[in-house]
Amino acid sequence: MRIAIAVFVISLSALSVLAQAPPTLRIVTEVPNLPSELFYGDIKVKPLRLRPGTNTPITINDADFFVHQQYVDFLSRMPDQSGFNFWVNQITGCAGNAACVDVQRVNSSGAFFLSIEFIGTGYFVYRLHKGSFGDLPRYATFMPDTRQVANGVIVGQGDWQGTLTANQTAFANAWVDRPAFLARYPTTLSATAYVTSLIETAGLTGQVDPGPIVTEMGTGYPLATARAIGLRRVIESSAFDAKEKSPAFVLMQYFGYLRRNPNDAPDNNLDGYNFWLTKLNNHNGDFHAAEMVKSFIVSGEYFARF
């Protein structure tokens, strides 16, 4: 899909005074086949995006670029044409009515977190981490982990269910063999002690019965497989989903829109994250009523990315 070409405009004479030695241009690619960023030294250079064959600039206010960016930021892939057309039409169907456009931009963006694809990939990784360690995942590790689970998955295309299931199984089996996980849950733990500890870490004591999980783990699986099954039964429980859906949604605002941890600069603490989590909880998870998505997509920090 082609929606833009990029022209980079740099005032080298103005920038060169910022360093003793002349900085160099460098391209930073976080994910192959997705848009890269250009830096002059440590200064990010914004591209001038033009409609092909015109001098008309493309901005994040344009429906096509906005939707395109939701795929890149939340699903770490380029849009499939049918999905892209659907979400663009939701916005352009407003025929320029500003209030309608605002609502549809929020609807479209919020839908990416709630999508089957993200629930099975990003939210799956979030629950694995939070259920294992009891704290929030970090952007630098969450994103590559999520892309690993999402590899080859485009909902509605091919055997995406089979690919997603295989990816989740392989990832969970490898997860329980990671050094950090083994340090917290050594293989010397009995199955009962292991599952009980997982339930406690997940904050589900008294809400999830360890008995059936322990029984399932003891039905002849290899150790890593059994431990992955035990972990998944805890983090995929309805109780854990109810507990973590809002915290995950808020965290993804920072990861998706701002591409950073909530306590990174300029926040430098979790006050902002806690503010939005409280507000979302006070509105029973309704991101429209909480005005959460809207606030992020009109924020100066979000617009500064583009």
Secondary structure by P-SEA (a helix, b strand, c coil): cccbbbbbbbcccccccccccbbbbbbbbcccccbbbbbcccbbbbbbccccccccccccccaaaaaaaaaaccccccccaaaaaaaaaaacccccaaaaaaaaaaaaaaaaaacccccccaaaaaaaaaaaccccccaaaaaaaaaaaaccccccccaaaaaaaaaaaaaaaaaaacaaaaaaccccccaaaaaaaaaaaacccccccaaaaaaaaaccccaaaaaaaaaaaaaacaaaaaacaaaaaaaaaaaccccccccccccccaaaaaaaaaaaaaacccccccaaaaaaaacaaaaaac
